[in-house]
Amino acid sequence: MSDTQSEDHSSAGALLVPASPPRERARGAGWRHPAVIVALIALALLGWQWLETRSRLSGLYEELAHRLAEGDSVAKESRGIARQSQESVEALHAKLGALESRLDQSQGQQAALESMYEEVTRTRDERVLAEVDHAINIAAQQLQLGGNVPGALIALQSADAQLARTDRPQFLPLRKALARDIDRLKAVAVPDLSGMALKLENVISVVDALPLAFEEKPRAAAPATEPPATPQATIGGLAGDVWRELKGLVRVARLDRPDPALLAPENAFFLRENLKLRLLNARLALLQRDALTFADDVQQAHGWIERHFDQRAKAVQNSLATLRQLSGSGITLDLPALSETTSALAATRVGPERTSERSAIKPATKAKP
């Protein structure tokens, strides 16, 4: 049966062989058709474009993968940098906290030091002002109790020197007030009390030697030289005796002044002692600047010497002249008050108290926020 089939095929092939040339011609003519050519060109272009696009896409894929890889590495680096930055920020925050704590400690220490310095300064200023106040009180007592202008000047000048050593600007008004009061005291005319007291001492020292008015000592008789007895000498001696007798009969006395009282020796002693006591009392009143007592005692002593002692003696005359000079000397003083210095001292003391109040208010205002 297979043989028959092969024969049929061979016969068919033999029959179909003559018809092949026309078909080949038709196929060749179809390839040469413009539409086919255009289609082939288009197909070639599409294929080329597909290949080009594919190559480009593959390049893009590779570049994208490369970029993604780079992005991953950059992201990793960025994350590392961010982590480092965060760690640095945390470290900086820790350091900032430590610095803030140190700053708070430093501010606290500074505030403590400032308060201590203000306390020390205020204590020193208070000590200086206390010393100045003591010196001013001494000066006022010297002026009020004894009128001792030199002593008051020394006290005020020592207070000014103390303020000058301190060299604080807030003490300038007080120093100006002290300078004005010192100038006022220097302008006061101060009597020479020590000289006047010395004069009284001189009078007291000669009281025991002053002769009393009723103690007239007889004149020392001239040494008698016995001339040779001649008639002329005898007549002259007789005339002298007669003249002396006549002079004894006549006495010249002042009627406007009473006769000095006769005193017993013990009364004369008490007179001299009472005169000394009167002069000593006058000296004490002089030192105390008691003008009334001083004038009264000097006048009493002057009257006693003038009444009971011999004014013809040189010592009595000198004593009377000294007492007259002392009675005419004024010992009262127009002393200025130290009110300006006292007011300036009070104002200067008020200043540190206000400063301490302000310094106590400042920490409270800082702690309030």
C-alpha positions in Angstrom: 0.0 0.0 0.0 2.9 2.3 0.7 4.2 1.6 -2.7 1.0 2.8 -4.3 1.1 5.9 -2.3 4.6 6.7 -3.3 3.7 6.2 -6.8 0.8 8.5 -6.5 3.1 11.2 -5.1 5.6 10.8 -7.7 3.1 11.0 -10.3 1.6 14.0 -8.8 5.0 15.6 -8.6 5.6 14.8 -12.1 2.3 16.4 -13.0 3.0 19.6 -11.0 6.5 20.3 -12.1 5.6 22.3 -15.2 3.4 24.7 -13.3 6.2 26.1 -10.9 7.6 28.9 -13.0 4.5 31.1 -13.0 4.3 31.0 -9.2 8.0 32.0 -8.9 7.4 34.9 -11.1 4.4 35.9 -9.1 6.5 35.7 -5.9 9.3 37.8 -7.4 6.8 40.3 -8.6 5.3 40.5 -5.0 8.7 41.4 -3.4 9.2 44.1 -5.8 5.9 45.8 -4.9 6.4 49.2 -3.2 4.1 48.6 -0.4 6.0 45.5 0.5 9.3 47.4 0.4 7.9 50.2 2.5 6.5 47.6 4.9 9.9 45.9 5.0 11.7 49.2 5.6 9.2 50.1 8.3 9.6 46.7 9.8 13.3 47.2 9.7 13.1 50.6 11.2 10.8 49.3 13.9 13.2 46.5 14.6 16.1 48.9 14.7 14.2 51.2 16.9 13.2 48.4 19.2 16.8 47.3 19.4 17.8 50.9 20.0 15.1 51.4 22.6 16.0 48.1 24.2 19.7 49.1 24.3 18.8 52.5 25.8 16.5 50.9 28.3 19.2 48.5 29.3 21.6 51.5 29.7 18.9 53.3 31.6 18.4 50.3 33.8 22.1 50.0 34.4 22.4 53.7 35.1 19.3 53.6 37.3 20.7 50.7 39.2 24.0 52.5 39.5 22.2 55.6 40.7 20.2 53.6 43.1 23.3 52.0 44.4 24.9 55.4 44.8 21.8 56.6 46.4 21.8 53.8 48.8 25.5 54.5 49.7 24.7 58.2 50.0 21.7 57.4 52.1 23.8 55.1 54.3 26.4 57.9 54.6 23.7 60.4 55.3 22.2 58.2 57.9 25.7 57.8 59.4 26.3 61.5 59.2 22.9 62.2 60.7 23.6 59.7 63.5 26.9 61.4 64.1 25.3 64.8 64.0 22.6 63.6 66.5 25.3 62.2 68.7 27.2 65.5 68.4 24.1 67.4 69.1 23.4 65.3 72.2 27.0 65.7 73.3 26.7 69.5 72.7 23.4 69.5 74.7 25.2 67.7 77.5 28.1 70.1 77.4 25.6 73.0 77.2 23.9 71.7 80.3 27.2 71.4 82.1 28.1 74.9 81.0 24.8 76.2 82.1 25.2 74.5 85.5 28.8 75.9 85.7 27.4 79.3 84.7 24.8 79.1 87.4 27.5 78.2 89.9 29.7 81.0 88.7 26.8 83.5 88.9 26.0 82.2 92.4 29.6 82.5 93.4 29.8 86.0 91.8 26.7 87.1 93.6 28.1 85.7 96.9 31.4 87.5 96.2 29.6 90.7 95.4 27.5 90.4 98.6 30.6 89.7 100.6 32.5 92.6 99.0 29.5 94.9 99.7 29.4 93.6 103.2 33.1 94.2 103.7 32.9 97.6 102.1 29.8 98.5 104.1 31.5 97.3 107.3 34.6 99.3 106.6 32.6 102.4 105.7 30.6 102.0 108.9 33.8 101.6 110.9 35.2 104.8 109.3 32.0 106.7 109.8 31.9 105.5 113.5 35.4 106.8 114.0 34.5 110.1 112.3 31.4 110.4 114.4 33.4 109.8 117.6 35.9 112.5 116.5 33.1 114.9 115.8 31.5 114.2 119.2 34.9 114.9 120.9 35.2 118.2 119.0 31.7 119.2 120.0 32.4 118.3 123.6 35.7 120.3 123.6 33.8 123.3 122.3 30.7 123.1 124.5 32.4 122.1 127.8 35.7 123.8 127.7 35.7 126.0 124.6 38.9 124.2 123.6 39.2 125.4 120.0 42.6 123.8 119.4 41.4 120.4 120.7 38.3 120.6 118.5 40.5 121.5 115.5 42.7 118.5 116.2 39.6 116.2 116.4 38.1 117.5 113.2 41.4 117.3 111.3 41.9 113.7 112.4 38.4 112.9 111.1 39.2 114.5 107.8 42.5 112.6 107.6 40.6 109.3 108.2 38.2 110.1 105.4 41.1 111.1 103.1 42.8 107.7 103.7 39.6 105.9 102.8 39.3 107.8 99.5 35.6 107.0 98.9 33.7 109.3 96.6 30.5 109.2 98.8 32.5 110.8 101.6 33.2 114.0 99.6 30.2 116.0 100.9 31.2 115.1 104.5 34.8 116.2 103.8 33.5 119.5 102.4 31.4 120.1 105.5 34.4 119.3 107.7 36.6 121.7 105.8 34.1 124.5 106.2 33.8 123.9 110.0 37.6 123.7 110.3 37.9 127.1 108.5 35.2 128.6 110.9 37.1 127.4 113.9 40.4 128.7 112.6 38.8 132.1 112.2 37.8 132.2 115.9 39.9 134.6 118.0 41.1 132.4 120.8 42.4 134.2 123.9 45.8 133.1 125.3 44.4 131.2 128.3 47.7 129.6 129.1 49.4 133.0 129.2 46.7 134.4 131.4 47.0 131.4 133.7 50.7 131.9 133.9 50.3 135.5 134.8 48.0 134.5 137.7 50.6 132.0 138.8 53.2 134.7 138.9 50.9 136.9 141.1 50.2 133.9 143.3 53.9 133.2 143.7 54.6 136.7 145.0 51.7 137.0 147.4 53.8 135.9 150.4 56.4 138.5 149.6 54.0 141.5 149.2 54.4 144.0 152.0 51.3 145.0 154.0 50.3 148.6 154.0 50.7 149.0 157.9 54.1 147.4 157.9 56.3 150.4 157.3 59.8 149.3 157.9 62.1 152.0 159.4 64.6 153.3 157.1 68.1 152.0 157.7 70.1 154.6 159.5 73.2 155.8 157.9 76.3 154.7 159.6 77.2 157.4 162.1 80.6 158.9 161.6 81.6 160.8 164.6 83.1 164.0 163.3 85.4 165.8 165.4 83.6 167.8 168.0 83.7 171.4 166.8 81.4 174.3 167.8 79.9 174.4 164.2 79.2 170.6 164.3 77.5 170.9 167.6 75.3 173.7 166.4 74.4 171.8 163.2 73.5 168.7 165.1 71.3 170.6 167.4 69.5 172.3 164.4 68.9 168.8 162.8 67.4 167.5 165.9 65.1 170.4 166.2 64.1 170.0 162.5 63.3 166.3 163.0 61.2 167.1 166.0 59.3 169.6 164.0 58.7 167.1 161.1 57.4 164.6 163.6 54.8 167.1 164.8 53.4 167.5 161.2 51.8 164.5 159.3 50.5 164.6 155.7 47.9 162.0 154.9 45.2 161.4 152.2 41.7 161.8 153.6 40.0 160.2 150.6 41.5 156.7 151.4 40.9 155.0 154.8 43.8 154.0 156.8 44.9 150.4 156.4 43.5 148.1 159.0 45.9 146.8 161.5 46.1 143.1 161.4 47.5 140.6 163.8 50.2 138.3 162.4 47.8 135.4 162.2 45.2 137.5 160.4 47.9 138.7 158.0 48.6 135.0 157.3 45.0 134.2 156.6 44.7 137.3 154.4 47.5 136.1 152.2 46.1 132.6 152.1 42.6 133.9 151.2 44.2 136.0 148.5 45.9 132.9 147.1 42.7 131.0 147.1 40.9 133.8 145.3 43.5 133.9 142.7 43.5 130.1 142.3 39.7 130.2 142.0 40.2 132.8 139.3 42.6 130.5 137.4 40.2 127.6 137.6 37.4 129.8 136.3 39.7 130.9 133.5 40.4 127.3 132.5 36.7 126.6 132.6 35.9 129.7 130.6 33.6 130.9 133.4 33.8 134.6 132.5 31.6 135.9 135.4 33.5 134.0 138.1 36.8 134.9 136.6 36.0 138.6 136.5 34.6 138.6 140.1 37.6 136.8 141.6 40.1 139.0 139.8 38.3 142.2 141.0 38.1 140.8 144.5 41.9 140.0 144.5 42.6 143.4 143.0 40.6 145.1 145.8 42.3 143.2 148.5 45.8 144.0 147.3 44.9 147.6 146.8 43.4 147.9 150.3 45.7 145.8 152.5 49.1 146.0 150.8 51.6 148.8 150.3 51.1 150.2 146.9 54.5 151.9 147.0 56.2 148.5 146.6 57.2 147.6 143.1 55.8 144.0 143.5 52.4 145.3 144.6 52.3 147.7 141.6 53.2 144.9 139.2 50.5 142.6 140.7 47.9 145.3 140.5 48.8 146.1 136.9 48.6 142.4 136.0 45.2 142.0 137.6 43.9 145.1 135.9 45.1 143.7 132.5 43.5 140.3 133.2 40.1 141.8 134.3 40.0 143.7 131.0 40.7 140.6 128.9 37.6 138.8 127.6 37.6 135.0 127.7 34.2 134.4 126.1 34.2 132.9 122.6 31.6 133.0 119.8 32.1 129.4 118.9 30.4 128.0 115.7 28.2 124.9 115.9 29.1 121.8 114.1 25.6 121.3 112.7 26.7 121.2 109.1 29.2 118.4 109.7 26.6 116.5 111.8 24.0 116.8 109.0 26.5 115.7 106.4 27.5 112.7 108.5 23.8 111.7 108.9 23.3 112.0 105.1 26.4 109.9 104.4 25.2 107.2 106.8 21.8 107.0 105.0 23.6 106.3 101.6 25.0 102.9 102.5 21.7 101.8 104.0 19.9 102.6 100.8 22.6 100.8 98.8 22.2 97.7 100.9 18.4 97.8 100.5 18.8 97.9 96.7 21.4 95.1 96.7 18.9 93.0 98.8 16.1 93.7 96.3 18.1 92.8 93.2 18.5 89.0 93.9 14.7 88.8 94.6 13.9 90.4 91.2 16.3 88.0 89.5 14.8 85.0 91.1 11.2 86.1 90.4 11.1 85.0 86.6 
